[in-house]
Amino acid sequence: MGILNVTPDSFSDGGAFLDPEKAYGRALQMEEEGADVIDIGGESTRPGALPVSVDEEIKRLRPVLQKISGKIKVPLSVDTRHATVARMAIEEGVSWVNDVSALSDPEMVSVVSHYQVKIVLMHMKGTPQTMQDHPQYQDVVYEVFDELQNKIELARASMVKMENIIVDPGIGFGKSLEDNLKIFKNLETFQKLNCPVLVGFSRKRVVKALFGETFEMIKMGNLSMSLLAIQKGVQFLRVHDVAETKILVNVLGKMGDI
């Protein structure tokens, strides 16, 4: 899953792809690099990020979706917490909804069920504004697993097909470094939810904490963690560096590791 942020304040590429032409160029590039799906977001959910209105999110996303939709072959995903935004994006050609709040908007499950699109249910403790304010868990793996299981049941109760559900344990979203490492060490546990598992750690603080702050070390960290995630059975990697990650996946495939 290639990341395409059309925001002024995302932690890695804020402001780089606000212009629809530039966003289209980056989407086309990621498709050529081997992305299987492109995730487009109009609201930053980095730690401490301020929320934007639904109208502003739509204002950022609609022209980009209209520029890209139908011009590339891979599916498009919208990264949003809001049902109104998801509905607009689906009507503009999106077939995935990446919901970092896992159906916190009570209307989201109805939208996903009505259109029968894929839904990524991600665990987040709190909100982007509060999630890193001393998050506490008794057993982070068990608690995240349990909440994701509850969200799956909520989606299924609203007639969302099981084959349309993907889970994400939410690395970096309301977790300490220790919490993130525990989740990463136990990624295979989330396969027991009987859904594909997606992880997103690309360029996040956990990578910088483990590998260093330089561009070279961050890229090496992303690829190292991608390798480990694949070996733990993760089906989807949400990344900025599509080309390098795709090479890694292809090499592992040729070696028979996946």
C-alpha positions in Angstrom: 0.0 0.0 0.0 1.6 3.2 -1.2 1.1 6.4 0.9 -0.1 9.5 -0.8 -0.9 12.4 1.6 -2.7 15.5 0.2 -2.2 17.4 3.4 -0.1 20.4 4.4 1.0 18.9 7.8 1.7 15.2 7.5 4.9 14.2 9.3 6.8 13.0 6.2 5.4 14.4 3.0 3.1 17.3 4.2 2.5 19.8 1.4 4.3 17.8 -1.3 1.2 16.5 -3.1 -1.5 19.1 -2.5 -1.7 19.9 -6.2 -3.8 17.3 -8.0 -1.3 17.2 -10.9 1.6 16.4 -8.5 -0.6 13.9 -6.7 -1.4 12.2 -9.9 2.2 12.0 -10.9 3.1 10.4 -7.6 0.2 7.9 -7.8 1.4 6.9 -11.3 4.9 6.6 -10.1 3.9 4.3 -7.2 1.8 2.2 -9.6 4.9 1.8 -11.8 7.0 0.9 -8.8 4.7 -1.9 -7.9 2.1 -0.6 -5.4 -0.9 -2.9 -5.1 -3.1 -0.2 -3.7 -2.7 3.6 -3.2 -3.9 5.1 0.1 -4.8 8.8 -0.2 -5.4 10.9 2.9 -6.6 14.4 3.4 -6.2 14.7 7.2 -2.9 14.2 9.1 -3.2 11.8 12.0 0.3 12.2 13.2 0.7 12.6 17.0 -0.7 15.9 18.1 -2.2 16.8 14.7 -5.2 19.0 14.9 -8.4 17.8 13.3 -9.7 19.3 10.1 -13.4 19.8 9.2 -15.1 17.3 6.9 -15.6 20.1 4.4 -11.8 20.8 4.3 -11.0 17.1 4.0 -13.3 16.8 1.0 -11.9 20.0 -0.5 -8.4 18.5 -0.4 -9.4 15.0 -1.6 -12.1 15.5 -4.3 -9.9 17.2 -6.9 -7.1 14.7 -6.4 -9.5 11.7 -6.7 -11.1 13.2 -9.8 -7.6 13.6 -11.3 -6.4 10.0 -10.5 -9.5 7.8 -10.5 -9.8 5.8 -13.7 -6.3 6.7 -14.9 -4.4 4.1 -13.0 -5.1 0.3 -12.7 -4.5 -0.4 -9.0 -7.3 0.2 -6.5 -7.5 3.5 -4.6 -8.0 3.7 -0.8 -9.1 6.7 1.2 -7.5 7.3 4.6 -10.3 8.9 6.6 -12.2 8.7 9.9 -15.3 10.2 8.5 -18.3 8.5 6.8 -19.2 11.6 4.8 -15.7 11.7 3.4 -15.6 8.0 2.7 -18.9 8.2 0.8 -17.7 11.0 -1.4 -14.4 9.1 -2.1 -16.2 5.9 -3.0 -18.4 7.8 -5.4 -15.3 9.2 -6.9 -13.9 5.8 -7.6 -12.2 4.6 -4.3 -12.7 0.9 -3.4 -11.0 0.8 0.0 -11.5 2.8 3.2 -8.6 3.0 5.6 -10.2 4.0 8.9 -7.6 4.7 11.6 -10.4 5.1 14.1 -12.0 1.7 13.3 -15.6 2.8 12.9 -15.7 5.5 15.5 -18.0 7.4 13.2 -21.2 5.5 13.7 -22.2 6.1 10.1 -19.0 4.6 8.7 -20.1 1.0 8.9 -23.3 1.7 7.0 -21.3 3.4 4.2 -18.9 0.5 3.9 -21.8 -2.1 4.0 -23.8 -0.2 1.4 -21.0 0.1 -1.1 -19.4 -3.3 -0.1 -15.9 -1.8 -0.3 -12.8 -3.0 1.6 -12.4 -1.6 5.1 -9.2 -1.4 7.1 -10.0 -1.4 10.8 -7.0 0.1 12.7 -6.5 0.3 16.5 -5.9 3.7 17.9 -6.1 4.6 21.6 -7.6 8.0 22.0 -7.3 10.6 19.1 -4.3 12.0 17.2 -4.4 14.9 19.6 -4.2 12.7 22.7 -2.9 9.3 21.7 0.6 9.8 22.8 -0.2 11.3 26.2 1.1 8.4 28.3 -0.8 5.5 26.8 -1.3 2.7 29.3 -2.1 -1.0 28.8 -2.1 -4.1 31.0 -1.4 -6.3 28.0 -1.1 -4.4 24.8 -1.3 -7.4 22.5 -4.4 -8.8 24.1 -6.2 -5.5 24.4 -5.5 -4.5 20.8 -6.5 -8.0 19.6 -9.7 -7.8 21.7 -10.7 -4.4 20.4 -10.1 -5.4 16.8 -12.2 -8.5 17.3 -15.0 -6.3 18.6 -14.8 -4.0 15.6 -14.9 -7.0 13.2 -18.1 -8.2 15.0 -19.6 -4.7 14.7 -18.8 -4.7 10.9 -20.2 -8.2 10.4 -23.4 -7.3 12.3 -23.9 -4.6 9.7 -23.5 -7.1 6.8 -19.9 -6.1 5.9 -18.5 -9.2 4.2 -15.6 -10.9 6.0 -13.5 -10.9 2.8 -13.7 -7.1 2.8 -12.2 -6.7 6.3 -8.5 -6.0 7.0 -7.1 -5.3 10.4 -4.2 -3.1 11.5 -2.9 -3.1 15.1 -2.0 0.6 14.8 1.7 0.8 15.4 2.5 4.3 16.6 -1.1 5.2 17.4 -1.5 5.4 21.1 1.4 3.2 22.0 4.8 3.6 23.7 8.0 2.3 22.0 7.8 -0.8 24.2 4.1 -1.3 23.2 5.0 -1.0 19.5 7.8 -3.6 19.9 5.5 -6.0 21.7 2.9 -5.7 19.0 5.5 -6.2 16.3 7.0 -9.2 18.1 3.5 -10.7 18.2 2.2 -9.8 14.7 1.4 -13.4 14.0 -1.2 -13.3 16.8 -3.4 -11.0 14.8 -3.7 -13.7 12.0 -6.1 -15.4 14.5 -8.7 -12.7 13.7 -9.0 -14.5 10.3 -8.5 -11.3 8.3 -5.6 -10.0 6.3 -3.2 -8.0 8.5 -1.9 -4.6 7.5 0.9 -2.7 9.3 2.1 0.8 8.9 5.4 1.9 10.5 7.0 3.7 7.5 9.2 6.6 8.7 7.5 6.6 12.1 9.1 7.4 15.5 9.5 3.7 16.2 11.8 3.3 13.2 13.8 6.4 14.1 14.1 5.2 17.7 15.5 1.9 16.6 17.6 2.8 13.6 18.5 6.5 13.8 17.3 9.8 12.4 19.2 10.0 9.1 17.4 9.4 5.8 19.6 6.4 5.1 19.0 4.8 8.5 15.3 5.4 8.3 15.1 3.7 4.9 17.1 0.8 6.2 14.9 0.6 9.2 11.7 0.6 7.0 13.1 -2.3 4.9 14.3 -4.3 7.9 11.0 -4.0 9.6 9.2 -4.9 6.4 11.2 -8.1 6.1 10.3 -9.1 9.6 6.7 -8.2 9.1 6.5 -10.4 6.0 8.1 -13.3 7.8 5.4 -13.0 10.5 2.7 -13.4 7.9 1.6 -9.8 7.4 -0.3 -9.4 4.1 -0.1 -5.6 3.5 2.6 -3.1 4.2 1.7 0.6 4.2 4.8 2.4 3.0 6.3 5.6 1.5 9.2 3.8 -0.2 7.2 1.6 -2.7 10.0 0.8 -5.1 12.5 -0.5 -2.5 9.8 -2.4 -0.6 8.5 -4.1 -3.8 12.1 -5.2 -4.6 12.3 -6.8 -1.1 9.0 -8.6 -1.6 10.0 -9.9 -5.0 13.3 -11.2 -3.8 11.7 -12.9 -0.9 9.2 -14.5 -3.2 11.9 -15.8 -5.5 13.7 -17.3 -2.5 10.5 -19.1 -1.5 10.1 -17.2 1.8 6.6 -15.9 1.0 
